[in-house]
Amino acid sequence: MSDLSKLSDEIAACRLCVARFAATATAHAPRPVPWFGPAPRILVAGQAPGMRVHKAGRPFVDASGDRLREWMGLDVQTFYNRDKISVLPMAFCFPGYDAKGGDLPPPPLCARTWHTRAMTLLGDIPLILPIGGHAQKWHLGAAAQGGVTTTVAQWRDHAPRVFPLPHPSWRNTGWLKRNPWFAGTLLPALRDRVQEVLT
């Protein structure tokens, strides 16, 4: 068994947040969703699984995933090919809902426990997509301190290896309308880069 496979098994068995999740409105048990492959060409560095992913045990099996795949110009089969694409969220479990029904932020304990080890084992990845503020701060550090809009607007500073993205959630539909440059300029460049690293 490879070191990456061992790590995936360890993450899948993680129960560090049992008490934290039991105290949420959903009172759910941890269900980590690791999704790695050796030497991936693309790393989707997300936030944390939602409820649908929690139930399915597979990342991005929801409307956010549909939108993300559209952004990347990929079909479902290619997206779930772990030899090409790995998913490394800031937390591997669904964190629960807040009082307004939105997803709680990813518990920092998860990234502190697993992230550095995972990134080391995944190696030199040609294309990294940090989605949302938590992932952007981890992967870009001080360059992401201005917030998601500023970080994504400055995508050329990080391309071609890193393309920071907003979360593809339906909640960000208004953001997409207010920032037409994202679809008009960033997405064509992203799709070109995706095809470049996959061929």
Residue pairs with C-beta under 8 A, 6 or more apart in sequence:
1 9
2 38
3 121
4 36
4 37
4 38
4 121
4 122
7 34
7 36
7 114
7 117
7 118
7 121
8 34
8 36
11 32
11 34
11 92
11 114
11 118
12 32
12 34
13 32
14 30
14 32
14 92
14 93
14 113
14 114
15 30
16 30
16 109
16 110
16 113
17 30
17 93
17 95
17 107
17 109
17 110
18 29
18 30
20 95
20 107
21 27
21 28
21 29
21 30
21 93
21 94
21 95
21 96
22 28
22 29
24 95
24 96
24 97
24 104
25 96
25 97
26 51
26 94
26 96
26 97
28 54
28 94
28 96
30 93
31 54
31 57
31 93
31 94
32 92
32 93
33 49
33 53
33 54
33 57
33 58
33 59
33 87
33 89
33 92
33 93
34 92
35 58
35 59
35 82
35 86
35 87
36 82
36 86
36 87
36 88
36 118
36 121
36 122
37 81
37 82
37 83
37 84
37 85
37 86
38 83
39 83
39 122
39 123
40 82
40 83
40 84
40 85
40 86
40 122
40 125
41 84
41 85
41 125
41 126
41 127
41 197
41 198
42 72
42 84
42 85
42 86
42 125
42 126
42 127
42 128
42 129
42 194
42 197
42 198
43 85
43 86
43 87
43 88
43 122
43 125
43 127
43 128
43 129
44 59
44 60
44 68
44 85
44 86
44 87
44 88
44 129
44 131
45 88
45 89
45 90
45 128
45 129
45 130
45 131
45 135
45 138
45 139
46 59
46 60
46 87
46 88
46 89
46 90
46 131
46 132
46 135
47 89
47 90
47 91
47 103
47 105
47 106
47 131
47 132
47 134
47 135
47 167
48 89
48 90
48 91
48 92
48 93
48 94
48 95
48 103
48 105
48 106
48 110
49 59
49 89
49 91
49 92
49 93
49 94
50 62
50 64
50 94
50 103
51 94
52 61
52 62
53 59
53 60
53 61
53 62
53 94
54 93
54 94
58 80
59 65
59 87
59 89
60 68
60 69
60 79
60 87
63 169
63 170
64 167
64 168
64 169
64 170
65 79
65 168
67 168
67 169
67 170
68 131
68 165
68 168
69 75
69 76
69 79
71 165
71 168
71 187
71 190
71 191
72 79
72 129
72 190
72 191
72 194
73 190
73 191
73 194
73 195
74 194
78 84
78 85
78 198
79 85
84 198
86 122
86 125
88 115
88 118
88 119
88 122
89 106
89 135
90 106
90 110
90 111
90 115
90 134
90 135
90 138
91 106
91 107
91 110
91 111
92 110
92 114
93 110
94 103
95 103
95 104
95 105
95 106
95 107
96 103
96 104
97 103
97 104
98 104
102 171
105 134
106 134
111 134
111 138
115 138
126 161
126 197
127 160
127 161
127 162
127 163
127 193
127 194
127 197
128 139
128 161
128 162
128 163
129 162
129 163
129 164
129 165
129 190
130 136
130 138
130 139
130 140
130 144
130 162
130 164
130 165
131 164
131 165
131 166
131 167
131 168
132 148
132 165
132 166
132 167
133 144
133 147
133 148
133 151
136 144
136 148
136 151
136 164
137 144
137 145
139 162
140 151
140 158
140 162
140 164
143 151
143 154
143 157
143 158
144 151
144 164
148 164
148 166
149 166
149 175
149 179
151 164
152 164
152 165
152 166
152 179
152 182
152 186
153 179
153 181
155 163
155 164
155 186
155 189
158 164
159 189
159 193
160 193
160 196
163 186
163 189
163 190
163 193
165 190
166 172
166 175
166 176
166 182
176 182
176 183
